[in-house]
Amino acid sequence: MKGVSRRALLGWVAGLALGVMVCGQAWAQTPTAKSGIVGTWQGTLHAPGGHNLRTVLKVTKDDKGALHGTLYSIDQGGRPIPTSSASFDDGALKFGIDFLSLKYEGKMSADGNSVSGTVTQGGRPLPLVLERATPATEWTIPAPPPKIPPMAADANPSFEVATIKPTKPDERGTYITVQGTGLVVVNFSLNDLVKFAYNMQDKQIVNGPDWMTTAKWDINAKPDTPGQPNTKQLQTMIRKLLADRFALKFHNDQREMGAYVLTVGKDGPKMKQNTGNPNGLPGLFFGPIGTLHVMNATMEDFTGLMQSAVLDRPVVDKTGLTGRWDFTLKWTPDESQFTGMGIKIPPPSADDANAAPPLFTAIQEQLDLKLEAQKTQVPVLVIDHVDHPSPN
C-alpha cells in the first residue's frame, strides 16, 4: 500500500477431538480436561516469499469461562493483537481476528502439548503447528517500542540525511512507512513518490520521462526535527527531497478527464468519526485484497489511496466531509482494480454465495457514500525537469 506499509500480520490458535480405537471401538479422548488450551503456545509460520514468522499465542480465560487470545508476531515487531473470537470445544479450537480477515482452526494432540492447524487469510491457507511453551522454552516477546511524541504541529521539517539506492531486482515488497521518526521507502518509482507527496494519480502526472515509472528506489531518511511527523509534514519533507535530490521542477494545470467523483449518499455517512488524534498518522491497509481497513484518515487520504492503488483514474472528493474517520470496506475486486499495486485480480467466482459486493455497491451500502464515473476538471502536475538522484 502505498501510504502506508502493505506486509501481512498473521495469528491463530487450536485444539482437537481425537478418536482412539480400543478393541475395535472408538472412544472419545478429549484433551480439554487433561490440559486445556489456556497457556502460551508458539510456532513458526512459513509465509510466502521465504518469510519465517515466529508466532506466540497467549490464551486466557475470564471469570465467566470465556476464552481470550492475544497474538504476537515476534519477527514483525511483536505488538499484541487481540483475537475477535476464540472457542475450544471437544479439543477443537477456532480463532479469528476480524480486522485482518484471519481465521485459524486446529486440533490438539493426544498429549495436549501441540496444536496442528491451518491459518486462512485472504483465501490462502497456511499450516501452523503450535507447541505448548514452558517458562524454560518460551520465546521472548520484544518490548514495545517507546511511544514517540508527535512533531510540533507548526514544524516545517526537512530531511537531515537521506540515502537513496536502486531497489534490488528480486525485491517483491512495495511500501512507504514511518519507522520511529524516520522514513523508509521500498521499491518505489519516482512517479510513486510524486503521487504520494502531491496526492496525485498516474494520469495526473504528465510530461515526465519513461524512467520515472520504471526505475525503482529504496530510501532511508531522517528528519531534522524531533518527533513523529504527521502526513502533511511527511509530504512536505518528501517534496523537498524530490526538489533537492531529483531536481524536480513542475507547474500545475487543470485538464478535463475521466474521473471518479465521491459524494455523500442520501443518509450518509455510515462511518465512525475519529476524534482521538487529529495530528496523528492515518492507517490505511489491505488485509486481504478487497478488504480495506481505515483508521484516523481524512476523505483526502481515502480518495488518495483509492486512486493510487485501486482504481485506474483520479478520484475527486466532493463529499464535503471534514475530520478523520474509521471504517472497514469489504468488496470483491474485478480485473480492472489494483493495477497500481501490480496485482492481477482473477475473475470472481460465480459460485461464491458469500462473496462481498462489487466496489461501487460496497461503498454505497457500507459507507453510504457514492462513487460515480464522470468527466470533470482534474488538477495535473506537468513535469518541466527531473533527473536521477544526486549521490548520497
BALOBA-1460 file (C-alpha; in Angstrom, 3 decimals):
// residues 392
<rec num="1" residu="m" x="0.000" y="0.000" z="0.000"/>
<rec num="2" residu="k" x="1.013" y="2.784" z="-0.535"/>
<rec num="3" residu="g" x="0.867" y="5.188" z="2.290"/>
<rec num="4" residu="v" x="1.321" y="3.085" z="4.205"/>
<rec num="5" residu="s" x="3.121" y="-0.393" z="4.812"/>
<rec num="6" residu="r" x="1.358" y="-3.372" z="2.989"/>
<rec num="7" residu="r" x="3.175" y="-6.531" z="4.964"/>
<rec num="8" residu="a" x="0.714" y="-9.258" z="6.317"/>
<rec num="9" residu="l" x="0.273" y="-9.817" z="10.131"/>
<rec num="10" residu="l" x="-0.966" y="-13.393" z="10.929"/>
<rec num="11" residu="g" x="-2.211" y="-15.140" z="14.062"/>
<rec num="12" residu="w" x="-4.068" y="-18.169" z="15.374"/>
<rec num="13" residu="v" x="-4.921" y="-20.937" z="17.972"/>
<rec num="14" residu="a" x="-6.109" y="-24.541" z="18.059"/>
<rec num="15" residu="g" x="-7.487" y="-27.749" z="19.662"/>
<rec num="16" residu="l" x="-8.812" y="-31.284" z="18.886"/>
<rec num="17" residu="a" x="-11.265" y="-34.113" z="19.112"/>
<rec num="18" residu="l" x="-9.304" y="-37.359" z="18.888"/>
<rec num="19" residu="g" x="-10.823" y="-40.792" z="18.422"/>
<rec num="20" residu="v" x="-8.782" y="-43.701" z="19.727"/>
<rec num="21" residu="m" x="-9.575" y="-47.260" z="18.622"/>
<rec num="22" residu="v" x="-9.572" y="-49.702" z="21.518"/>
<rec num="23" residu="c" x="-10.713" y="-53.293" z="20.922"/>
<rec num="24" residu="g" x="-12.400" y="-52.227" z="17.701"/>
<rec num="25" residu="q" x="-14.424" y="-49.392" z="19.304"/>
<rec num="26" residu="a" x="-13.916" y="-45.621" z="19.049"/>
<rec num="27" residu="w" x="-13.568" y="-43.831" z="22.383"/>
<rec num="28" residu="a" x="-13.661" y="-40.043" z="22.665"/>
<rec num="29" residu="q" x="-10.402" y="-38.928" z="24.224"/>
<rec num="30" residu="t" x="-10.615" y="-35.183" z="24.747"/>
<rec num="31" residu="p" x="-7.534" y="-33.319" z="25.996"/>
<rec num="32" residu="t" x="-9.677" y="-30.493" z="27.388"/>
<rec num="33" residu="a" x="-9.953" y="-31.888" z="30.898"/>
<rec num="34" residu="k" x="-6.353" y="-33.029" z="30.957"/>
<rec num="35" residu="s" x="-4.539" y="-29.881" z="29.957"/>
<rec num="36" residu="g" x="-6.903" y="-27.391" z="28.338"/>
<rec num="37" residu="i" x="-5.917" y="-24.637" z="25.959"/>
<rec num="38" residu="v" x="-5.103" y="-21.895" z="28.479"/>
<rec num="39" residu="g" x="-1.419" y="-21.018" z="28.374"/>
<rec num="40" residu="t" x="1.286" y="-19.910" z="25.983"/>
<rec num="41" residu="w" x="1.688" y="-21.501" z="22.538"/>
<rec num="42" residu="q" x="4.340" y="-20.843" z="19.946"/>
<rec num="43" residu="g" x="5.292" y="-21.919" z="16.428"/>
<rec num="44" residu="t" x="6.802" y="-20.699" z="13.180"/>
<rec num="45" residu="l" x="4.608" y="-19.742" z="10.246"/>
<rec num="46" residu="h" x="6.274" y="-20.293" z="6.873"/>
<rec num="47" residu="a" x="4.790" y="-17.433" z="4.872"/>
<rec num="48" residu="p" x="5.118" y="-16.863" z="1.100"/>
<rec num="49" residu="g" x="8.335" y="-15.299" z="-0.126"/>
<rec num="50" residu="g" x="10.517" y="-17.297" z="2.258"/>
<rec num="51" residu="h" x="9.450" y="-15.341" z="5.355"/>
<rec num="52" residu="n" x="9.540" y="-17.368" z="8.585"/>
<rec num="53" residu="l" x="7.429" y="-15.663" z="11.240"/>
<rec num="54" residu="r" x="7.777" y="-16.766" z="14.859"/>
<rec num="55" residu="t" x="4.345" y="-16.596" z="16.433"/>
<rec num="56" residu="v" x="3.283" y="-16.607" z="20.069"/>
<rec num="57" residu="l" x="-0.320" y="-17.050" z="21.194"/>
<rec num="58" residu="k" x="-1.345" y="-16.443" z="24.793"/>
<rec num="59" residu="v" x="-4.746" y="-17.877" z="25.759"/>
<rec num="60" residu="t" x="-6.558" y="-16.833" z="28.946"/>
<rec num="61" residu="k" x="-9.980" y="-17.473" z="30.465"/>
<rec num="62" residu="d" x="-12.059" y="-14.848" z="32.267"/>
<rec num="63" residu="d" x="-14.282" y="-15.269" z="35.339"/>
<rec num="64" residu="k" x="-17.226" y="-16.287" z="33.164"/>
<rec num="65" residu="g" x="-15.251" y="-19.021" z="31.435"/>
<rec num="66" residu="a" x="-14.862" y="-17.169" z="28.112"/>
<rec num="67" residu="l" x="-11.588" y="-17.606" z="26.223"/>
<rec num="68" residu="h" x="-9.461" y="-14.670" z="25.119"/>
<rec num="69" residu="g" x="-6.361" y="-14.795" z="22.946"/>
<rec num="70" residu="t" x="-3.508" y="-12.409" z="22.221"/>
<rec num="71" residu="l" x="-1.209" y="-12.940" z="19.256"/>
<rec num="72" residu="y" x="2.388" y="-11.735" z="18.950"/>
<rec num="73" residu="s" x="4.287" y="-11.921" z="15.660"/>
<rec num="74" residu="i" x="7.825" y="-11.679" z="17.022"/>
<rec num="75" residu="d" x="9.540" y="-11.079" z="13.680"/>
<rec num="76" residu="q" x="7.115" y="-8.278" z="12.811"/>
<rec num="77" residu="g" x="7.668" y="-6.197" z="15.929"/>
<rec num="78" residu="g" x="5.812" y="-8.278" z="18.491"/>
<rec num="79" residu="r" x="2.883" y="-5.925" z="19.015"/>
<rec num="80" residu="p" x="-0.059" y="-7.597" z="20.804"/>
<rec num="81" residu="i" x="-3.050" y="-8.366" z="18.566"/>
<rec num="82" residu="p" x="-6.209" y="-9.393" z="20.454"/>
<rec num="83" residu="t" x="-8.468" y="-12.029" z="18.980"/>
<rec num="84" residu="s" x="-12.014" y="-11.169" z="17.962"/>
<rec num="85" residu="s" x="-13.268" y="-14.668" z="18.829"/>
<rec num="86" residu="a" x="-11.923" y="-17.864" z="20.344"/>
<rec num="87" residu="s" x="-13.526" y="-21.200" z="21.246"/>
<rec num="88" residu="f" x="-12.238" y="-24.580" z="22.392"/>
<rec num="89" residu="d" x="-14.838" y="-27.347" z="22.238"/>
<rec num="90" residu="d" x="-14.152" y="-31.075" z="22.412"/>
<rec num="91" residu="g" x="-10.492" y="-30.439" z="21.742"/>
<rec num="92" residu="a" x="-11.103" y="-28.299" z="18.633"/>
<rec num="93" residu="l" x="-10.240" y="-24.639" z="18.862"/>
<rec num="94" residu="k" x="-11.232" y="-21.881" z="16.445"/>
<rec num="95" residu="f" x="-9.759" y="-18.427" z="16.444"/>
<rec num="96" residu="g" x="-10.457" y="-15.239" z="14.464"/>
<rec num="97" residu="i" x="-9.069" y="-11.731" z="14.058"/>
<rec num="98" residu="d" x="-11.734" y="-9.784" z="12.198"/>
<rec num="99" residu="f" x="-9.778" y="-6.711" z="11.129"/>
<rec num="100" residu="l" x="-7.171" y="-8.945" z="9.498"/>
<rec num="101" residu="s" x="-9.834" y="-11.218" z="7.931"/>
<rec num="102" residu="l" x="-7.925" y="-14.076" z="9.531"/>
<rec num="103" residu="k" x="-9.156" y="-17.436" z="10.832"/>
<rec num="104" residu="y" x="-7.468" y="-20.417" z="12.422"/>
<rec num="105" residu="e" x="-8.752" y="-23.942" z="13.013"/>
<rec num="106" residu="g" x="-6.697" y="-26.733" z="14.501"/>
<rec num="107" residu="k" x="-6.589" y="-29.932" z="16.539"/>
<rec num="108" residu="m" x="-4.757" y="-30.649" z="19.748"/>
<rec num="109" residu="s" x="-2.537" y="-33.721" z="20.074"/>
<rec num="110" residu="a" x="-3.479" y="-36.530" z="22.448"/>
<rec num="111" residu="d" x="-0.862" y="-35.419" z="24.988"/>
<rec num="112" residu="g" x="-2.160" y="-31.855" z="24.903"/>
<rec num="113" residu="n" x="1.237" y="-30.360" z="24.100"/>
<rec num="114" residu="s" x="0.816" y="-29.345" z="20.464"/>
<rec num="115" residu="v" x="-1.818" y="-27.994" z="18.118"/>
<rec num="116" residu="s" x="-1.844" y="-28.650" z="14.369"/>
<rec num="117" residu="g" x="-3.947" y="-26.267" z="12.361"/>
<rec num="118" residu="t" x="-4.373" y="-24.014" z="9.370"/>
<rec num="119" residu="v" x="-4.348" y="-20.240" z="9.131"/>
<rec num="120" residu="t" x="-6.550" y="-18.747" z="6.430"/>
<rec num="121" residu="q" x="-6.246" y="-15.142" z="5.340"/>
<rec num="122" residu="g" x="-7.446" y="-13.844" z="2.013"/>
<rec num="123" residu="g" x="-8.395" y="-17.339" z="0.871"/>
<rec num="124" residu="r" x="-4.829" y="-18.660" z="1.209"/>
<rec num="125" residu="p" x="-4.426" y="-21.474" z="3.800"/>
<rec num="126" residu="l" x="-1.087" y="-21.925" z="5.541"/>
<rec num="127" residu="p" x="-0.227" y="-24.714" z="8.027"/>
<rec num="128" residu="l" x="0.889" y="-23.791" z="11.521"/>
<rec num="129" residu="v" x="1.865" y="-26.095" z="14.389"/>
<rec num="130" residu="l" x="1.862" y="-24.532" z="17.845"/>
<rec num="131" residu="e" x="3.760" y="-26.103" z="20.740"/>
<rec num="132" residu="r" x="2.816" y="-25.560" z="24.372"/>
<rec num="133" residu="a" x="5.530" y="-23.327" z="25.850"/>
<rec num="134" residu="t" x="7.028" y="-23.617" z="29.314"/>
<rec num="135" residu="p" x="8.942" y="-20.936" z="31.229"/>
<rec num="136" residu="a" x="12.130" y="-22.628" z="30.044"/>
<rec num="137" residu="t" x="11.166" y="-22.842" z="26.361"/>
<rec num="138" residu="e" x="9.013" y="-19.791" z="25.693"/>
<rec num="139" residu="w" x="10.352" y="-17.172" z="23.312"/>
<rec num="140" residu="t" x="10.998" y="-13.657" z="24.473"/>
<rec num="141" residu="i" x="8.442" y="-11.191" z="23.162"/>
<rec num="142" residu="p" x="10.104" y="-7.908" z="22.145"/>
<rec num="143" residu="a" x="9.345" y="-4.940" z="24.336"/>
<rec num="144" residu="p" x="7.055" y="-2.472" z="22.572"/>
<rec num="145" residu="p" x="8.918" y="0.458" z="21.047"/>
<rec num="146" residu="p" x="8.830" y="3.632" z="23.122"/>
<rec num="147" residu="k" x="5.998" y="5.943" z="22.226"/>
<rec num="148" residu="i" x="7.307" y="8.841" z="20.194"/>
<rec num="149" residu="p" x="5.655" y="12.217" z="20.733"/>
<rec num="150" residu="p" x="4.341" y="13.953" z="17.626"/>
<rec num="151" residu="m" x="6.378" y="16.540" z="15.799"/>
<rec num="152" residu="a" x="5.359" y="20.086" z="16.671"/>
<rec num="153" residu="a" x="2.220" y="20.936" z="14.683"/>
<rec num="154" residu="d" x="3.779" y="24.140" z="13.291"/>
<rec num="155" residu="a" x="7.085" y="22.471" z="12.310"/>
<rec num="156" residu="n" x="8.307" y="22.763" z="8.725"/>
<rec num="157" residu="p" x="10.747" y="19.824" z="8.633"/>
<rec num="158" residu="s" x="13.309" y="18.684" z="6.100"/>
<rec num="159" residu="f" x="15.344" y="15.510" z="5.929"/>
<rec num="160" residu="e" x="18.649" y="15.918" z="7.743"/>
<rec num="161" residu="v" x="20.067" y="12.905" z="5.892"/>
<rec num="162" residu="a" x="18.617" y="10.712" z="3.148"/>
<rec num="163" residu="t" x="20.053" y="7.624" z="1.471"/>
<rec num="164" residu="i" x="18.639" y="6.731" z="-1.956"/>
<rec num="165" residu="k" x="19.590" y="3.430" z="-3.598"/>
<rec num="166" residu="p" x="18.263" y="1.445" z="-6.567"/>
<rec num="167" residu="t" x="15.935" y="-1.345" z="-5.444"/>
<rec num="168" residu="k" x="17.354" y="-4.866" z="-5.675"/>
<rec num="169" residu="p" x="15.958" y="-6.732" z="-8.711"/>
<rec num="170" residu="d" x="14.481" y="-9.551" z="-6.574"/>
<rec num="171" residu="e" x="12.607" y="-7.252" z="-4.165"/>
<rec num="172" residu="r" x="8.904" y="-8.151" z="-4.067"/>
<rec num="173" residu="g" x="7.640" y="-5.787" z="-1.368"/>
<rec num="174" residu="t" x="6.458" y="-2.256" z="-2.078"/>
<rec num="175" residu="y" x="5.773" y="0.130" z="0.774"/>
<rec num="176" residu="i" x="6.328" y="3.516" z="2.361"/>
<rec num="177" residu="t" x="6.234" y="3.828" z="6.128"/>
<rec num="178" residu="v" x="7.484" y="5.741" z="9.151"/>
<rec num="179" residu="q" x="9.701" y="3.721" z="11.495"/>
<rec num="180" residu="g" x="10.240" y="5.676" z="14.681"/>
<rec num="181" residu="t" x="10.687" y="9.152" z="13.265"/>
<rec num="182" residu="g" x="12.401" y="8.146" z="10.018"/>
<rec num="183" residu="l" x="11.058" y="7.459" z="6.550"/>
<rec num="184" residu="v" x="11.514" y="4.034" z="4.944"/>
<rec num="185" residu="v" x="10.606" y="3.553" z="1.276"/>
<rec num="186" residu="v" x="10.997" y="0.241" z="-0.561"/>
<rec num="187" residu="n" x="10.590" y="-0.387" z="-4.300"/>
<rec num="188" residu="f" x="9.065" y="2.992" z="-5.216"/>
<rec num="189" residu="s" x="9.347" y="4.687" z="-8.582"/>
<rec num="190" residu="l" x="9.795" y="8.441" z="-8.770"/>
<rec num="191" residu="n" x="6.233" y="8.568" z="-10.062"/>
<rec num="192" residu="d" x="5.102" y="6.769" z="-6.884"/>
<rec num="193" residu="l" x="6.910" y="9.323" z="-4.725"/>
<rec num="194" residu="v" x="5.367" y="12.238" z="-6.605"/>
<rec num="195" residu="k" x="1.919" y="10.677" z="-6.280"/>
<rec num="196" residu="f" x="2.341" y="10.312" z="-2.534"/>
<rec num="197" residu="a" x="3.861" y="13.741" z="-1.984"/>
<rec num="198" residu="y" x="1.251" y="15.633" z="-4.021"/>
<rec num="199" residu="n" x="-1.842" y="13.382" z="-3.694"/>
<rec num="200" residu="m" x="-1.853" y="12.649" z="-7.407"/>
<rec num="201" residu="q" x="-2.779" y="9.676" z="-9.582"/>
<rec num="202" residu="d" x="-0.747" y="8.368" z="-12.546"/>
<rec num="203" residu="k" x="-2.867" y="10.196" z="-15.110"/>
<rec num="204" residu="q" x="-2.386" y="13.463" z="-13.218"/>
<rec num="205" residu="i" x="1.393" y="13.415" z="-13.729"/>
<rec num="206" residu="v" x="2.196" y="14.385" z="-17.302"/>
<rec num="207" residu="n" x="5.217" y="15.105" z="-19.490"/>
<rec num="208" residu="g" x="7.653" y="13.020" z="-17.427"/>
<rec num="209" residu="p" x="10.352" y="10.705" z="-18.866"/>
<rec num="210" residu="d" x="9.697" y="6.952" z="-19.014"/>
<rec num="211" residu="w" x="12.219" y="6.139" z="-16.278"/>
<rec num="212" residu="m" x="10.045" y="7.980" z="-13.748"/>
<rec num="213" residu="t" x="7.797" y="4.903" z="-13.726"/>
<rec num="214" residu="t" x="10.302" y="2.100" z="-14.471"/>
<rec num="215" residu="a" x="13.288" y="2.839" z="-12.189"/>
<rec num="216" residu="k" x="12.662" y="1.781" z="-8.566"/>
<rec num="217" residu="w" x="14.285" y="3.185" z="-5.438"/>
<rec num="218" residu="d" x="14.779" y="2.420" z="-1.732"/>
<rec num="219" residu="i" x="15.029" y="5.387" z="0.630"/>
<rec num="220" residu="n" x="16.019" y="5.768" z="4.275"/>
<rec num="221" residu="a" x="15.736" y="9.299" z="5.594"/>
<rec num="222" residu="k" x="15.930" y="11.028" z="8.978"/>
<rec num="223" residu="p" x="14.132" y="14.320" z="9.713"/>
<rec num="224" residu="d" x="15.966" y="17.338" z="11.102"/>
<rec num="225" residu="t" x="13.141" y="17.951" z="13.590"/>
<rec num="226" residu="p" x="12.349" y="15.760" z="16.632"/>
<rec num="227" residu="g" x="9.062" y="13.889" z="16.923"/>
<rec num="228" residu="q" x="6.930" y="11.710" z="14.678"/>
<rec num="229" residu="p" x="5.720" y="13.594" z="11.597"/>
<rec num="230" residu="n" x="2.085" y="13.698" z="10.575"/>
<rec num="231" residu="t" x="1.035" y="13.050" z="6.982"/>
<rec num="232" residu="k" x="1.354" y="16.673" z="5.855"/>
<rec num="233" residu="q" x="4.819" y="17.001" z="7.368"/>
<rec num="234" residu="l" x="5.892" y="13.744" z="5.761"/>
<rec num="235" residu="q" x="4.683" y="15.003" z="2.386"/>
<rec num="236" residu="t" x="6.496" y="18.290" z="2.955"/>
<rec num="237" residu="m" x="9.804" y="16.504" z="3.557"/>
<rec num="238" residu="i" x="9.357" y="14.273" z="0.511"/>
<rec num="239" residu="r" x="8.565" y="17.299" z="-1.667"/>
<rec num="240" residu="k" x="11.809" y="18.934" z="-0.530"/>
<rec num="241" residu="l" x="13.679" y="15.670" z="-1.169"/>
<rec num="242" residu="l" x="12.272" y="15.465" z="-4.712"/>
<rec num="243" residu="a" x="13.390" y="19.022" z="-5.463"/>
<rec num="244" residu="d" x="16.814" y="18.624" z="-3.854"/>
<rec num="245" residu="r" x="17.867" y="15.123" z="-4.885"/>
<rec num="246" residu="f" x="15.861" y="14.539" z="-8.097"/>
<rec num="247" residu="a" x="15.934" y="18.190" z="-9.272"/>
<rec num="248" residu="l" x="12.170" y="18.012" z="-9.801"/>
<rec num="249" residu="k" x="10.551" y="21.078" z="-11.360"/>
<rec num="250" residu="f" x="6.927" y="21.282" z="-12.489"/>
<rec num="251" residu="h" x="3.918" y="23.543" z="-12.881"/>
<rec num="252" residu="n" x="0.266" y="22.982" z="-12.020"/>
<rec num="253" residu="d" x="-2.569" y="22.892" z="-14.543"/>
<rec num="254" residu="q" x="-6.175" y="21.708" z="-14.911"/>
<rec num="255" residu="r" x="-7.381" y="19.248" z="-17.521"/>
<rec num="256" residu="e" x="-10.721" y="17.628" z="-18.191"/>
<rec num="257" residu="m" x="-10.555" y="13.865" z="-17.981"/>
<rec num="258" residu="g" x="-12.470" y="10.823" z="-16.846"/>
<rec num="259" residu="a" x="-12.511" y="10.538" z="-13.065"/>
<rec num="260" residu="y" x="-14.460" y="9.042" z="-10.192"/>
<rec num="261" residu="v" x="-16.326" y="11.539" z="-8.033"/>
<rec num="262" residu="l" x="-17.026" y="10.686" z="-4.394"/>
<rec num="263" residu="t" x="-20.116" y="12.227" z="-2.752"/>
<rec num="264" residu="v" x="-22.222" y="11.527" z="0.342"/>
<rec num="265" residu="g" x="-25.270" y="9.278" z="-0.042"/>
<rec num="266" residu="k" x="-28.817" y="10.088" z="0.986"/>
<rec num="267" residu="d" x="-28.462" y="9.087" z="4.653"/>
<rec num="268" residu="g" x="-24.698" y="9.071" z="4.983"/>
<rec num="269" residu="p" x="-22.097" y="8.820" z="6.060"/>
<rec num="270" residu="k" x="-22.061" y="5.422" z="7.810"/>
<rec num="271" residu="m" x="-18.593" y="5.834" z="9.295"/>
<rec num="272" residu="k" x="-17.238" y="6.443" z="12.772"/>
<rec num="273" residu="q" x="-15.585" y="9.802" z="13.257"/>
<rec num="274" residu="n" x="-12.183" y="9.581" z="14.944"/>
<rec num="275" residu="t" x="-11.557" y="12.402" z="17.413"/>
<rec num="276" residu="g" x="-8.628" y="10.851" z="19.255"/>
<rec num="277" residu="n" x="-5.553" y="12.123" z="17.395"/>
<rec num="278" residu="p" x="-6.166" y="14.837" z="14.796"/>
<rec num="279" residu="n" x="-2.430" y="15.266" z="14.126"/>
<rec num="280" residu="g" x="-1.558" y="11.562" z="14.063"/>
<rec num="281" residu="l" x="-0.671" y="9.467" z="11.049"/>
<rec num="282" residu="p" x="-3.601" y="7.752" z="9.307"/>
<rec num="283" residu="g" x="-3.710" y="3.987" z="8.958"/>
<rec num="284" residu="l" x="-4.950" y="2.553" z="5.663"/>
<rec num="285" residu="f" x="-4.106" y="-1.037" z="4.779"/>
<rec num="286" residu="f" x="-5.466" y="-4.014" z="2.893"/>
<rec num="287" residu="g" x="-5.953" y="-7.270" z="4.731"/>
<rec num="288" residu="p" x="-6.617" y="-9.114" z="2.476"/>
<rec num="289" residu="i" x="-7.004" y="-7.569" z="-1.000"/>
<rec num="290" residu="g" x="-10.612" y="-6.406" z="-1.234"/>
<rec num="291" residu="t" x="-10.792" y="-5.528" z="2.453"/>
<rec num="292" residu="l" x="-9.622" y="-2.021" z="3.320"/>
<rec num="293" residu="h" x="-9.124" y="-1.025" z="6.946"/>
<rec num="294" residu="v" x="-9.139" y="2.734" z="7.514"/>
<rec num="295" residu="m" x="-8.243" y="4.416" z="10.801"/>
<rec num="296" residu="n" x="-7.819" y="8.113" z="11.622"/>
<rec num="297" residu="a" x="-7.981" y="9.053" z="7.935"/>
<rec num="298" residu="t" x="-9.436" y="12.009" z="6.073"/>
<rec num="299" residu="m" x="-11.509" y="11.701" z="2.923"/>
<rec num="300" residu="e" x="-8.460" y="13.019" z="1.084"/>
<rec num="301" residu="d" x="-6.425" y="10.121" z="2.491"/>
<rec num="302" residu="f" x="-9.122" y="7.658" z="1.381"/>
<rec num="303" residu="t" x="-9.541" y="9.009" z="-2.150"/>
<rec num="304" residu="g" x="-5.762" y="9.291" z="-2.497"/>
<rec num="305" residu="l" x="-5.319" y="5.605" z="-1.733"/>
<rec num="306" residu="m" x="-8.210" y="4.555" z="-3.964"/>
<rec num="307" residu="q" x="-6.829" y="6.439" z="-6.955"/>
<rec num="308" residu="s" x="-3.218" y="5.364" z="-6.436"/>
<rec num="309" residu="a" x="-3.688" y="1.700" z="-5.529"/>
<rec num="310" residu="v" x="-7.144" y="0.514" z="-6.594"/>
<rec num="311" residu="l" x="-8.694" y="2.482" z="-9.452"/>
<rec num="312" residu="d" x="-7.406" y="3.402" z="-12.887"/>
<rec num="313" residu="r" x="-8.258" y="7.107" z="-12.849"/>
<rec num="314" residu="p" x="-8.314" y="10.065" z="-10.455"/>
<rec num="315" residu="v" x="-10.779" y="10.083" z="-7.561"/>
<rec num="316" residu="v" x="-12.158" y="13.522" z="-6.706"/>
<rec num="317" residu="d" x="-13.501" y="14.143" z="-3.202"/>
<rec num="318" residu="k" x="-16.731" y="16.129" z="-3.290"/>
<rec num="319" residu="t" x="-18.168" y="14.804" z="-0.022"/>
<rec num="320" residu="g" x="-17.564" y="17.997" z="1.909"/>
<rec num="321" residu="l" x="-16.679" y="15.811" z="4.920"/>
<rec num="322" residu="t" x="-14.006" y="17.131" z="7.269"/>
<rec num="323" residu="g" x="-12.214" y="15.458" z="10.150"/>
<rec num="324" residu="r" x="-10.919" y="11.907" z="10.390"/>
<rec num="325" residu="w" x="-12.763" y="8.616" z="10.072"/>
<rec num="326" residu="d" x="-12.593" y="4.914" z="10.966"/>
<rec num="327" residu="f" x="-14.215" y="2.201" z="8.841"/>
<rec num="328" residu="t" x="-13.703" y="-1.127" z="7.099"/>
<rec num="329" residu="l" x="-14.738" y="-1.573" z="3.470"/>
<rec num="330" residu="k" x="-15.157" y="-5.074" z="2.005"/>
<rec num="331" residu="w" x="-15.748" y="-5.771" z="-1.679"/>
<rec num="332" residu="t" x="-14.993" y="-8.253" z="-4.445"/>
<rec num="333" residu="p" x="-12.385" y="-6.680" z="-6.764"/>
<rec num="334" residu="d" x="-12.590" y="-7.017" z="-10.537"/>
<rec num="335" residu="e" x="-9.822" y="-7.319" z="-13.134"/>
<rec num="336" residu="s" x="-9.546" y="-3.534" z="-13.610"/>
<rec num="337" residu="q" x="-8.595" y="-2.880" z="-9.979"/>
<rec num="338" residu="f" x="-5.287" y="-2.905" z="-8.085"/>
<rec num="339" residu="t" x="-3.191" y="-2.392" z="-11.202"/>
<rec num="340" residu="g" x="-1.496" y="0.433" z="-9.261"/>
<rec num="341" residu="m" x="-0.135" y="-2.225" z="-6.888"/>
<rec num="342" residu="g" x="0.891" y="-4.551" z="-9.706"/>
<rec num="343" residu="i" x="-1.692" y="-7.168" z="-8.674"/>
<rec num="344" residu="k" x="-3.615" y="-9.219" z="-11.214"/>
<rec num="345" residu="i" x="-7.109" y="-9.944" z="-9.930"/>
<rec num="346" residu="p" x="-8.674" y="-13.215" z="-11.157"/>
<rec num="347" residu="p" x="-12.313" y="-13.209" z="-12.321"/>
<rec num="348" residu="p" x="-14.713" y="-13.588" z="-9.365"/>
<rec num="349" residu="s" x="-16.297" y="-16.975" z="-8.814"/>
<rec num="350" residu="a" x="-19.987" y="-17.074" z="-9.689"/>
<rec num="351" residu="d" x="-20.443" y="-19.958" z="-7.223"/>
<rec num="352" residu="d" x="-19.490" y="-17.976" z="-4.099"/>
<rec num="353" residu="a" x="-22.795" y="-17.056" z="-2.485"/>
<rec num="354" residu="n" x="-20.967" y="-15.281" z="0.355"/>
<rec num="355" residu="a" x="-18.856" y="-13.027" z="-1.878"/>
<rec num="356" residu="a" x="-18.754" y="-9.348" z="-0.966"/>
<rec num="357" residu="p" x="-20.445" y="-6.931" z="-3.397"/>
<rec num="358" residu="p" x="-18.580" y="-5.012" z="-6.135"/>
<rec num="359" residu="l" x="-16.689" y="-1.874" z="-5.063"/>
<rec num="360" residu="f" x="-19.254" y="0.755" z="-6.059"/>
<rec num="361" residu="t" x="-22.085" y="-1.166" z="-4.373"/>
<rec num="362" residu="a" x="-19.987" y="-1.770" z="-1.248"/>
<rec num="363" residu="i" x="-19.158" y="1.935" z="-0.887"/>
<rec num="364" residu="q" x="-22.831" y="2.822" z="-1.070"/>
<rec num="365" residu="e" x="-24.126" y="0.025" z="1.188"/>
<rec num="366" residu="q" x="-21.390" y="0.027" z="3.818"/>
<rec num="367" residu="l" x="-20.376" y="3.704" z="3.969"/>
<rec num="368" residu="d" x="-23.403" y="5.441" z="2.412"/>
<rec num="369" residu="l" x="-21.059" y="7.261" z="0.063"/>
<rec num="370" residu="k" x="-21.471" y="7.350" z="-3.694"/>
<rec num="371" residu="l" x="-18.701" y="6.838" z="-6.252"/>
<rec num="372" residu="e" x="-19.588" y="7.699" z="-9.843"/>
<rec num="373" residu="a" x="-17.623" y="7.907" z="-13.097"/>
<rec num="374" residu="q" x="-17.738" y="11.421" z="-14.575"/>
<rec num="375" residu="k" x="-15.782" y="13.774" z="-16.793"/>
<rec num="376" residu="t" x="-14.593" y="16.676" z="-14.725"/>
<rec num="377" residu="q" x="-11.751" y="19.173" z="-14.374"/>
<rec num="378" residu="v" x="-8.863" y="17.494" z="-12.602"/>
<rec num="379" residu="p" x="-5.641" y="19.108" z="-11.327"/>
<rec num="380" residu="v" x="-2.494" y="17.858" z="-13.078"/>
<rec num="381" residu="l" x="1.200" y="18.218" z="-12.368"/>
<rec num="382" residu="v" x="3.207" y="18.969" z="-15.538"/>
<rec num="383" residu="i" x="6.861" y="17.896" z="-15.304"/>
<rec num="384" residu="d" x="9.295" y="20.570" z="-16.522"/>
<rec num="385" residu="h" x="12.557" y="18.941" z="-15.397"/>
<rec num="386" residu="v" x="13.712" y="15.898" z="-13.445"/>
<rec num="387" residu="d" x="16.945" y="13.955" z="-13.074"/>
<rec num="388" residu="h" x="18.260" y="10.757" z="-11.491"/>
<rec num="389" residu="p" x="19.047" y="11.234" z="-7.784"/>
<rec num="390" residu="s" x="22.216" y="13.024" z="-6.779"/>
<rec num="391" residu="p" x="24.846" y="10.937" z="-4.900"/>
<rec num="392" residu="n" x="24.292" y="10.103" z="-1.230"/>
